[in-house]
């Protein structure tokens, strides 16, 4: 892999997501270059008056859990075991989620300023330091530098709730595919993208206000098993450069063709030895979506991150957050979907599009049966 180009001194990356603006600054130029590569079309010039400014300082050496690397102008009082704060500042010395990470949250007028201090420890294998290991840390830091601040701000100001789900926009209606990792969510999403009448919002995370589903773009991650199933459906994906051997999944970019959609159907897939579809009550579907969020590491970590910010700046909209998922499922046809990998992915794609268009359940003779049928 070629080295990343070095930005100009004082450079910053601007990010805009559904009207929320964030400027990312860093004292490590390679991190800013990686952020542009990772964020793709979300990255642009810095905003003149951003909603959020996030600055990352990068260091190497022994990490001291108790040390405070941030200079504060006012006295900080202990808030529990790992936090310090006052009415205008919160310092989080150990999140218990990412070794080496320390966070500071401040507010200046209408702008939130977040500092991220990361202590990098090179990974050493039997033959010595692992080459390019810092790229793996760049990937992990994107959550704390970009996605978590924006998700929190959009939830606070717009009431948008995150979902662990793929979101697509089809001629027949919006399609949501929620699920835990490994159940076929991403594979099904990319297979659907192979159709000319289906556009991508986002593959891994989406946002909802209960009526619309909004995109939250990230690189698409595919393992070898998914790639073997998707032969012929990869035309809209472009490989993202990343050092070989650092990740078990390969990274791809795909241009989102829509920013939001009104979902017509929600599928919650699981792997099975028999293809099966079963309607789900909206309340049960909302509970499953909420549980999937909690069981997904990145959104569970976001819950911790957002809780710290909500502790510092409570939001009047906090009480309606759980209601967004139920409002969404009550507006959408919801199904549990059992995927038989032995049938391949192509037959499934056609059936999902028919459901999105309101065609109902596909007859058992076509290889998919409703629950309870022989």
Secondary structure, 3 states (H helix, E strand, C coil): CCCCCCCCCCCCEEEEECCEEEEEEECCHHHHHHHHHHHHHHEECCCCCCCEEEEEEEEECCCCCCCCCCCCCCCCEEECCCEEEECCEEEECCCCCCCCEEEEEEEECCEEEEEEEEEECCCEECCEECCCHHHHHHHHHHHHHHHHHHHHHHHHHHCCEEEEEEEEEECCEEEEEECCCCCCHHHHHHHHHCCCCEEEEECCEEEECCCCEEEECCCEEECHHHHHHCCCCCCCCEECCCCCCCCCCEEEECCCCCCEECEEEEEEEEEECCCEEEECCHHHHHHHHHHHHHHCHHHHHHHHHHHHHHHHCCCHHHHHHHHHHHHHHHCCEEEEEEEEHHHCCHHHHHHHHHHHCCCCCCCHHHCCEECCCC
